[in-house]
Amino acid sequence: MIRLTGINRIFEVGDEKVHALNDVDLDVGAGEYLSIMGPSGSGKSTLLNLLGLLDRPTSGTYYLDDVDASSLSEDERATLRRDKIGFVFQFFHLIPRLTAFENVELPLTLAGVEPAERRPKVEAALESLGLMPRAAHRPEQLSGGQRQRVAIARATIMDPPVLLADEPTGNLDSASGSEVIDILEELNHRGITLLVVTHDEALGKRAKRRIHMVDGAIVEDVQQTPS
Protein backbone atom coordinates (compact mmCIF):
# COMPACT_ATOMS: atom_id res chain seq x y z
CA MET A 1 0.00 0.00 0.00
CA ILE A 2 2.74 2.48 1.03
CA ARG A 3 6.42 2.28 0.14
CA LEU A 4 8.99 4.99 0.88
CA THR A 5 12.57 4.55 -0.30
CA GLY A 6 15.43 6.88 0.56
CA ILE A 7 13.14 9.79 1.43
CA ASN A 8 14.82 13.07 2.36
CA ARG A 9 13.11 16.39 3.03
CA ILE A 10 15.29 19.46 3.39
CA PHE A 11 13.95 22.91 4.28
CA GLU A 12 15.92 26.10 3.87
CA VAL A 13 15.59 28.39 6.88
CA GLY A 14 17.55 31.57 6.20
CA ASP A 15 21.06 30.45 5.33
CA GLU A 16 20.63 27.07 7.00
CA LYS A 17 19.35 23.78 5.66
CA VAL A 18 17.16 21.74 7.99
CA HIS A 19 17.08 18.01 7.31
CA ALA A 20 13.50 17.25 8.40
CA LEU A 21 13.53 13.69 6.99
CA ASN A 22 16.75 11.73 6.70
CA ASP A 23 16.94 8.67 4.42
CA VAL A 24 13.56 7.27 5.46
CA ASP A 25 12.56 3.81 4.25
CA LEU A 26 9.09 2.58 5.18
CA ASP A 27 6.75 -0.13 3.92
CA VAL A 28 3.15 -0.29 5.14
CA GLY A 29 0.82 -3.06 4.05
CA ALA A 30 -2.90 -2.67 3.39
CA GLY A 31 -4.90 -2.74 6.61
CA GLU A 32 -1.97 -2.12 8.95
CA TYR A 33 -2.23 0.03 12.10
CA LEU A 34 0.88 2.08 12.90
CA SER A 35 1.69 4.64 15.53
CA ILE A 36 4.39 7.18 14.71
CA MET A 37 6.14 8.54 17.78
CA GLY A 38 9.10 10.71 18.69
CA PRO A 39 10.00 14.04 20.32
CA SER A 40 8.96 17.40 18.90
CA GLY A 41 11.00 18.17 15.81
CA SER A 42 11.68 14.51 15.06
CA GLY A 43 9.96 14.64 11.66
CA LYS A 44 6.64 12.98 12.50
CA SER A 45 4.40 15.67 11.03
CA THR A 46 6.71 16.17 8.04
CA LEU A 47 6.43 12.45 7.33
CA LEU A 48 2.65 12.57 7.64
CA ASN A 49 2.42 15.57 5.29
CA LEU A 50 4.52 13.72 2.75
CA LEU A 51 2.43 10.55 3.07
CA GLY A 52 -0.69 12.68 2.62
CA LEU A 53 0.70 14.24 -0.58
CA LEU A 54 0.65 17.67 1.01
CA ASP A 55 4.40 17.94 0.50
CA ARG A 56 7.03 16.50 -1.84
CA PRO A 57 10.31 14.86 -0.85
CA THR A 58 13.57 16.56 -1.73
CA SER A 59 14.79 13.15 -2.87
CA GLY A 60 13.64 9.54 -2.78
CA THR A 61 10.53 7.77 -4.03
CA TYR A 62 7.03 7.34 -2.63
CA TYR A 63 4.69 4.68 -4.00
CA LEU A 64 1.05 4.76 -2.90
CA ASP A 65 -1.00 1.78 -4.02
CA ASP A 66 1.60 1.03 -6.75
CA VAL A 67 1.49 4.60 -8.08
CA ASP A 68 4.74 6.60 -8.05
CA ALA A 69 3.43 9.70 -6.30
CA SER A 70 6.84 11.37 -6.51
CA SER A 71 6.51 11.89 -10.27
CA LEU A 72 2.91 13.12 -10.47
CA SER A 73 1.77 16.61 -11.39
CA GLU A 74 -0.04 18.69 -8.77
CA ASP A 75 -3.42 17.90 -10.33
CA GLU A 76 -2.62 14.19 -10.39
CA ARG A 77 -1.49 14.32 -6.77
CA ALA A 78 -4.70 16.09 -5.77
CA THR A 79 -6.78 13.38 -7.46
CA LEU A 80 -4.76 10.60 -5.82
CA ARG A 81 -5.08 12.32 -2.44
CA ARG A 82 -8.84 12.70 -2.87
CA ASP A 83 -9.33 9.05 -3.80
CA LYS A 84 -6.85 7.34 -1.48
CA ILE A 85 -6.28 9.38 1.69
CA GLY A 86 -8.34 10.70 4.58
CA PHE A 87 -7.01 13.15 7.17
CA VAL A 88 -7.88 13.66 10.84
CA PHE A 89 -6.14 16.56 12.60
CA GLN A 90 -5.73 17.66 16.21
CA PHE A 91 -7.63 20.92 15.64
CA PHE A 92 -10.39 19.42 13.45
CA HIS A 93 -10.09 21.97 10.59
CA LEU A 94 -13.85 22.11 10.06
CA ILE A 95 -15.25 25.03 8.07
CA PRO A 96 -16.95 27.29 10.65
CA ARG A 97 -19.76 28.56 8.41
CA LEU A 98 -20.83 25.06 7.37
CA THR A 99 -23.03 22.71 9.38
CA ALA A 100 -21.84 19.26 10.43
CA PHE A 101 -23.78 17.82 7.48
CA GLU A 102 -22.24 20.28 5.03
CA ASN A 103 -18.71 19.70 6.35
CA VAL A 104 -19.06 15.96 5.81
CA GLU A 105 -20.69 16.51 2.41
CA LEU A 106 -17.94 18.82 1.13
CA PRO A 107 -15.55 16.18 -0.30
CA LEU A 108 -18.44 14.63 -2.23
CA THR A 109 -19.44 18.04 -3.57
CA LEU A 110 -15.89 18.79 -4.69
CA ALA A 111 -15.71 15.37 -6.36
CA GLY A 112 -18.82 16.16 -8.41
CA VAL A 113 -21.12 13.60 -6.77
CA GLU A 114 -24.78 14.39 -7.46
CA PRO A 115 -26.88 15.75 -4.54
CA ALA A 116 -29.27 12.79 -4.66
CA GLU A 117 -26.33 10.46 -4.11
CA ARG A 118 -24.59 12.67 -1.54
CA ARG A 119 -27.43 12.93 0.97
CA PRO A 120 -27.84 9.23 1.86
CA LYS A 121 -24.06 8.78 2.12
CA VAL A 122 -23.69 11.72 4.49
CA GLU A 123 -26.69 10.69 6.56
CA ALA A 124 -25.31 7.16 6.89
CA ALA A 125 -21.91 8.49 7.96
CA LEU A 126 -23.41 10.82 10.56
CA GLU A 127 -25.76 8.13 11.83
CA SER A 128 -22.91 5.65 12.26
CA LEU A 129 -21.10 8.13 14.51
CA GLY A 130 -24.18 9.19 16.49
CA LEU A 131 -24.21 12.65 14.95
CA MET A 132 -27.54 12.89 13.14
CA PRO A 133 -29.13 14.93 15.96
CA ARG A 134 -26.30 17.47 15.48
CA ALA A 135 -26.31 17.47 11.66
CA ALA A 136 -27.62 21.04 11.39
CA HIS A 137 -25.22 22.46 13.99
CA ARG A 138 -22.13 24.46 13.12
CA PRO A 139 -18.75 23.58 14.65
CA GLU A 140 -18.95 26.16 17.44
CA GLN A 141 -22.16 24.51 18.59
CA LEU A 142 -20.47 21.12 18.98
CA SER A 143 -18.26 19.68 21.70
CA GLY A 144 -14.65 18.79 20.92
CA GLY A 145 -15.49 15.11 20.67
CA GLN A 146 -18.40 15.82 18.34
CA ARG A 147 -16.23 18.01 16.13
CA GLN A 148 -13.63 15.28 15.86
CA ARG A 149 -16.32 12.74 14.95
CA VAL A 150 -17.51 15.12 12.20
CA ALA A 151 -13.89 15.35 11.03
CA ILE A 152 -13.65 11.56 10.92
CA ALA A 153 -16.90 11.32 8.96
CA ARG A 154 -15.57 13.90 6.48
CA ALA A 155 -12.21 12.09 6.22
CA THR A 156 -13.84 8.76 5.40
CA ILE A 157 -16.84 9.83 3.30
CA MET A 158 -14.91 9.06 0.06
CA ASP A 159 -14.01 5.57 1.37
CA PRO A 160 -10.23 6.11 1.25
CA PRO A 161 -8.03 3.06 1.88
CA VAL A 162 -5.61 5.12 4.02
CA LEU A 163 -6.40 7.29 7.05
CA LEU A 164 -3.74 9.62 8.49
CA ALA A 165 -4.37 10.98 11.99
CA ASP A 166 -2.14 13.72 13.44
CA GLU A 167 -2.53 13.86 17.26
CA PRO A 168 -6.26 13.03 16.92
CA THR A 169 -6.84 13.12 20.71
CA GLY A 170 -4.49 15.99 21.50
CA ASN A 171 -7.28 18.56 21.87
CA LEU A 172 -9.79 16.32 23.67
CA ASP A 173 -10.55 15.27 27.23
CA SER A 174 -9.77 11.65 28.11
CA ALA A 175 -13.33 10.37 27.64
CA SER A 176 -13.76 12.01 24.23
CA GLY A 177 -10.26 10.95 23.21
CA SER A 178 -10.97 7.32 24.09
CA GLU A 179 -14.18 7.45 22.06
CA VAL A 180 -12.35 8.86 19.04
CA ILE A 181 -9.63 6.20 19.20
CA ASP A 182 -12.28 3.47 19.43
CA ILE A 183 -13.83 4.85 16.22
CA LEU A 184 -10.48 4.97 14.41
CA GLU A 185 -9.64 1.43 15.48
CA GLU A 186 -13.02 0.18 14.34
CA LEU A 187 -12.30 1.69 10.91
CA ASN A 188 -8.99 -0.19 10.93
CA HIS A 189 -10.80 -3.41 11.81
CA ARG A 190 -12.92 -2.86 8.70
CA GLY A 191 -9.77 -2.76 6.56
CA ILE A 192 -8.61 0.85 6.43
CA THR A 193 -4.86 1.42 6.76
CA LEU A 194 -4.38 3.63 9.83
CA LEU A 195 -1.33 5.73 10.70
CA VAL A 196 -1.48 7.78 13.89
CA VAL A 197 1.06 10.41 14.94
CA THR A 198 1.02 10.81 18.70
CA HIS A 199 3.04 11.92 21.73
CA ASP A 200 0.81 9.77 23.95
CA GLU A 201 2.71 6.63 25.00
CA ALA A 202 -0.49 4.78 25.92
CA LEU A 203 -2.04 5.55 22.53
CA GLY A 204 1.15 4.55 20.75
CA LYS A 205 1.03 1.14 22.42
CA ARG A 206 -2.46 0.45 21.06
CA ALA A 207 -1.18 0.09 17.50
CA LYS A 208 0.00 -3.24 16.14
CA ARG A 209 3.21 -1.62 14.90
CA ARG A 210 5.12 1.36 16.27
CA ILE A 211 7.83 3.44 14.67
CA HIS A 212 9.96 5.89 16.61
CA MET A 213 11.61 8.88 14.95
CA VAL A 214 14.57 11.00 16.05
CA ASP A 215 16.14 13.83 14.03
CA GLY A 216 14.19 12.96 10.89
CA ALA A 217 15.11 9.28 10.89
CA ILE A 218 13.28 6.11 11.85
CA VAL A 219 15.33 4.63 14.71
CA GLU A 220 12.89 1.91 15.75
CA ASP A 221 10.23 -0.08 13.89
CA VAL A 222 8.64 -2.80 16.01
CA GLN A 223 5.64 -5.09 15.92
CA GLN A 224 3.77 -5.10 19.23
CA THR A 225 0.83 -6.63 20.98
CA PRO A 226 -1.73 -3.81 21.34
CA SER A 227 -2.33 -2.81 24.96
VOGU-3710 file (C-alpha; in Angstrom, 3 decimals, decimal comma):
1> mirltginri> 0,000/0,000/0,000  2,741/2,483/1,032  6,424/2,285/0,136  8,991/4,988/0,882  12,574/4,547/-0,301  15,435/6,884/0,559  13,143/9,794/1,428  14,817/13,067/2,363  13,108/16,392/3,030  15,295/19,459/3,387
11> fevgdekvha> 13,948/22,907/4,276  15,918/26,104/3,866  15,588/28,394/6,885  17,549/31,567/6,201  21,058/30,454/5,331  20,625/27,075/6,997  19,354/23,776/5,658  17,159/21,737/7,987  17,082/18,008/7,312  13,499/17,255/8,398
21> lndvdldvga> 13,533/13,695/6,992  16,747/11,734/6,698  16,942/8,670/4,420  13,558/7,273/5,461  12,555/3,814/4,251  9,090/2,583/5,176  6,754/-0,133/3,915  3,155/-0,288/5,137  0,820/-3,059/4,051  -2,898/-2,666/3,391
31> geylsimgps> -4,898/-2,744/6,615  -1,969/-2,125/8,952  -2,234/0,035/12,101  0,882/2,080/12,897  1,687/4,639/15,531  4,394/7,178/14,707  6,142/8,537/17,782  9,105/10,713/18,694  9,995/14,036/20,324  8,961/17,398/18,905
41> gsgkstllnl> 10,996/18,172/15,812  11,685/14,510/15,056  9,965/14,644/11,662  6,639/12,985/12,502  4,398/15,667/11,029  6,709/16,171/8,044  6,431/12,450/7,331  2,648/12,572/7,641  2,417/15,570/5,294  4,517/13,722/2,753
51> lglldrptsg> 2,433/10,551/3,074  -0,687/12,683/2,622  0,700/14,239/-0,582  0,645/17,675/1,007  4,403/17,942/0,499  7,033/16,503/-1,840  10,313/14,857/-0,849  13,571/16,560/-1,733  14,787/13,147/-2,874  13,638/9,539/-2,781
61> tyylddvdas> 10,527/7,765/-4,033  7,025/7,338/-2,635  4,685/4,684/-3,998  1,053/4,759/-2,899  -0,997/1,778/-4,016  1,601/1,034/-6,751  1,489/4,601/-8,077  4,744/6,596/-8,051  3,428/9,696/-6,302  6,840/11,370/-6,513
71> slsederatl> 6,512/11,890/-10,267  2,913/13,120/-10,472  1,766/16,614/-11,392  -0,043/18,693/-8,766  -3,423/17,903/-10,327  -2,625/14,186/-10,390  -1,487/14,321/-6,770  -4,704/16,088/-5,774  -6,784/13,377/-7,464  -4,763/10,601/-5,820
81> rrdkigfvfq> -5,079/12,320/-2,441  -8,844/12,696/-2,868  -9,329/9,052/-3,796  -6,847/7,340/-1,476  -6,280/9,378/1,688  -8,345/10,698/4,580  -7,006/13,150/7,173  -7,875/13,661/10,840  -6,144/16,562/12,602  -5,733/17,657/16,215
91> ffhliprlta> -7,631/20,919/15,636  -10,394/19,422/13,454  -10,091/21,972/10,593  -13,848/22,108/10,058  -15,246/25,032/8,072  -16,945/27,294/10,653  -19,757/28,558/8,409  -20,835/25,055/7,367  -23,030/22,710/9,381  -21,844/19,263/10,428
101> fenvelpltl> -23,783/17,819/7,479  -22,240/20,282/5,029  -18,713/19,701/6,345  -19,058/15,958/5,807  -20,692/16,505/2,405  -17,942/18,819/1,131  -15,553/16,175/-0,296  -18,439/14,626/-2,233  -19,442/18,037/-3,571  -15,888/18,793/-4,687
111> agvepaerrp> -15,709/15,368/-6,360  -18,824/16,163/-8,408  -21,116/13,599/-6,774  -24,778/14,391/-7,464  -26,881/15,751/-4,543  -29,274/12,788/-4,655  -26,329/10,462/-4,108  -24,591/12,670/-1,540  -27,431/12,931/0,973  -27,844/9,233/1,857
121> kveaaleslg> -24,056/8,779/2,121  -23,695/11,723/4,487  -26,691/10,685/6,559  -25,311/7,157/6,888  -21,908/8,486/7,957  -23,405/10,822/10,558  -25,758/8,133/11,827  -22,911/5,647/12,257  -21,104/8,134/14,512  -24,180/9,191/16,490
131> lmpraahrpe> -24,205/12,650/14,947  -27,545/12,890/13,136  -29,132/14,927/15,965  -26,296/17,465/15,476  -26,314/17,467/11,658  -27,623/21,040/11,392  -25,222/22,457/13,988  -22,132/24,464/13,120  -18,748/23,576/14,649  -18,950/26,165/17,443
141> qlsggqrqrv> -22,158/24,506/18,590  -20,466/21,119/18,978  -18,258/19,679/21,695  -14,647/18,794/20,924  -15,491/15,112/20,670  -18,404/15,818/18,342  -16,229/18,012/16,128  -13,630/15,278/15,860  -16,321/12,745/14,950  -17,510/15,124/12,201
151> aiaratimdp> -13,892/15,354/11,026  -13,648/11,555/10,923  -16,897/11,325/8,957  -15,568/13,901/6,477  -12,213/12,095/6,223  -13,835/8,762/5,399  -16,842/9,826/3,296  -14,910/9,057/0,065  -14,006/5,574/1,375  -10,231/6,106/1,255
161> pvlladeptg> -8,029/3,063/1,876  -5,613/5,117/4,020  -6,399/7,290/7,051  -3,743/9,616/8,487  -4,374/10,978/11,990  -2,141/13,718/13,443  -2,527/13,864/17,257  -6,263/13,028/16,925  -6,839/13,116/20,707  -4,493/15,987/21,505
171> nldsasgsev> -7,277/18,559/21,873  -9,792/16,321/23,672  -10,546/15,266/27,232  -9,765/11,652/28,112  -13,328/10,374/27,640  -13,763/12,010/24,233  -10,256/10,947/23,213  -10,974/7,322/24,089  -14,177/7,451/22,055  -12,345/8,861/19,042
181> idileelnhr> -9,633/6,199/19,196  -12,284/3,473/19,426  -13,831/4,852/16,225  -10,480/4,971/14,406  -9,636/1,435/15,483  -13,022/0,177/14,337  -12,296/1,688/10,914  -8,986/-0,187/10,928  -10,798/-3,408/11,815  -12,917/-2,859/8,702
191> gitllvvthd> -9,772/-2,761/6,559  -8,611/0,852/6,431  -4,856/1,420/6,756  -4,381/3,631/9,833  -1,325/5,728/10,696  -1,482/7,784/13,895  1,061/10,414/14,938  1,018/10,814/18,699  3,040/11,916/21,734  0,814/9,768/23,952
201> ealgkrakrr> 2,707/6,632/24,997  -0,490/4,776/25,921  -2,035/5,554/22,532  1,150/4,547/20,745  1,029/1,137/22,418  -2,462/0,454/21,061  -1,179/0,090/17,500  0,005/-3,243/16,138  3,213/-1,615/14,898  5,119/1,363/16,272
211> ihmvdgaive> 7,831/3,436/14,670  9,957/5,892/16,614  11,605/8,881/14,953  14,567/10,995/16,047  16,142/13,826/14,029  14,187/12,959/10,893  15,111/9,284/10,889  13,279/6,108/11,851  15,334/4,628/14,706  12,892/1,913/15,754
221> dvqqtps> 10,231/-0,081/13,894  8,638/-2,803/16,013  5,642/-5,094/15,924  3,774/-5,100/19,226  0,833/-6,634/20,976  -1,729/-3,814/21,343  -2,329/-2,813/24,959
//
